[in-house]
Amino acid sequence: MTDTTKPPQPWVRLTKLSECPNAGVSASLTEDYAVGELNLLSLPVEYNLEGFLEEPIRVGRPIRVDRRFRNGIQVPGMFESSRVTEVGEDRVQTRNSIYLVEFKDPPVSL
């Protein structure tokens, strides 16, 4: 019998550090970003989220996170970035944003 269980997903914290030069979609101001709604602007700078990384971060693919926390508040949902254009040691650049990427242990309360 084949084991079809999914391997454990790493817990990740993403913090938006800045908008990219020549971003396809501009960053919004926090007060203009409608949480849970379709927005025509990108996430505000300093937005952060934590959750389980759905697949390894790689160029050409979006970052996908099974989000559990947004800005420190428990808010389950799915996060998907624009396509990744560069991967560094602890930073990732997408078409629109630059993120700090921190891998951590998930909270004990989950």
C-alpha positions as semicolon CSV with decimal commas, in nm:
position;residue;x (nm);y (nm);z (nm)
1;M;0,000;0,000;0,000
2;T;0,132;0,346;-0,092
3;D;0,145;0,621;0,169
4;T;-0,053;0,910;0,019
5;T;-0,036;1,140;0,320
6;K;0,090;1,486;0,245
7;P;0,425;1,571;0,410
8;P;0,411;1,834;0,683
9;Q;0,401;2,185;0,546
10;P;0,645;2,441;0,683
11;W;0,508;2,730;0,889
12;V;0,601;3,064;0,736
13;R;0,568;3,430;0,824
14;L;0,564;3,673;0,530
15;T;0,607;4,046;0,588
16;K;0,565;4,285;0,298
17;L;0,868;4,515;0,307
18;S;0,799;4,728;0,002
19;E;0,637;4,761;-0,334
20;C;0,857;4,653;-0,626
21;P;0,992;4,907;-0,868
22;N;0,767;4,891;-1,174
23;A;0,503;4,693;-0,984
24;G;0,217;4,574;-1,200
25;V;-0,024;4,663;-0,917
26;S;0,050;4,945;-0,670
27;A;0,048;4,889;-0,294
28;S;-0,254;5,025;-0,112
29;L;-0,265;5,226;0,204
30;T;-0,382;5,021;0,503
31;E;-0,698;5,232;0,540
32;D;-0,786;5,181;0,170
33;Y;-0,739;4,801;0,168
34;A;-1,069;4,613;0,200
35;V;-0,992;4,294;0,392
36;G;-1,171;3,992;0,247
37;E;-1,278;4,185;-0,063
38;L;-1,148;4,199;-0,419
39;N;-0,897;4,485;-0,426
40;L;-0,755;4,662;-0,728
41;L;-0,443;4,748;-0,529
42;S;-0,174;4,524;-0,379
43;L;-0,140;4,454;-0,006
44;P;-0,027;4,745;0,209
45;V;0,340;4,766;0,307
46;E;0,406;4,611;0,652
47;Y;0,119;4,365;0,603
48;N;0,218;4,028;0,746
49;L;0,070;3,683;0,753
50;E;0,152;3,347;0,903
51;G;0,045;3,001;0,800
52;F;0,140;2,682;0,624
53;L;0,335;2,717;0,298
54;E;0,146;2,518;0,035
55;E;0,444;2,456;-0,194
56;P;0,812;2,554;-0,207
57;I;0,877;2,914;-0,309
58;R;1,017;2,924;-0,661
59;V;1,056;3,166;-0,950
60;G;0,761;3,177;-1,187
61;R;0,506;3,054;-0,931
62;P;0,297;3,251;-0,679
63;I;0,358;3,210;-0,307
64;R;0,063;3,014;-0,167
65;V;-0,003;3,008;0,207
66;D;-0,282;2,844;0,404
67;R;-0,306;3,159;0,616
68;R;-0,391;3,133;0,984
69;F;-0,292;3,484;1,105
70;R;-0,302;3,825;0,938
71;N;-0,128;4,112;1,116
72;G;-0,128;3,908;1,438
73;I;-0,501;3,833;1,435
74;Q;-0,633;3,483;1,371
75;V;-0,793;3,504;1,026
76;P;-0,800;3,175;0,836
77;G;-0,792;3,188;0,457
78;M;-0,576;3,137;0,152
79;F;-0,308;3,382;0,042
80;E;-0,167;3,386;-0,309
81;S;0,091;3,640;-0,424
82;S;0,172;3,748;-0,775
83;R;0,442;3,542;-0,952
84;V;0,782;3,521;-0,783
85;T;1,059;3,689;-0,984
86;E;1,357;3,651;-0,745
87;V;1,437;3,433;-0,443
88;G;1,704;3,543;-0,195
89;E;1,824;3,406;0,138
90;D;1,541;3,558;0,344
91;R;1,366;3,779;0,091
92;V;1,143;3,708;-0,205
93;Q;1,044;3,946;-0,480
94;T;0,719;3,900;-0,667
95;R;0,591;4,098;-0,961
96;N;0,443;4,351;-0,717
97;S;0,608;4,315;-0,374
98;I;0,920;4,235;-0,175
99;Y;0,865;4,007;0,126
100;L;1,073;3,903;0,424
101;V;1,033;3,525;0,460
102;E;1,076;3,365;0,803
103;F;1,033;2,993;0,865
104;K;0,920;2,914;1,221
105;D;0,752;2,651;1,432
106;P;0,373;2,681;1,424
107;P;0,204;2,812;1,736
108;V;0,128;2,541;1,993
109;S;-0,239;2,647;1,998
110;L;-0,304;2,517;1,646
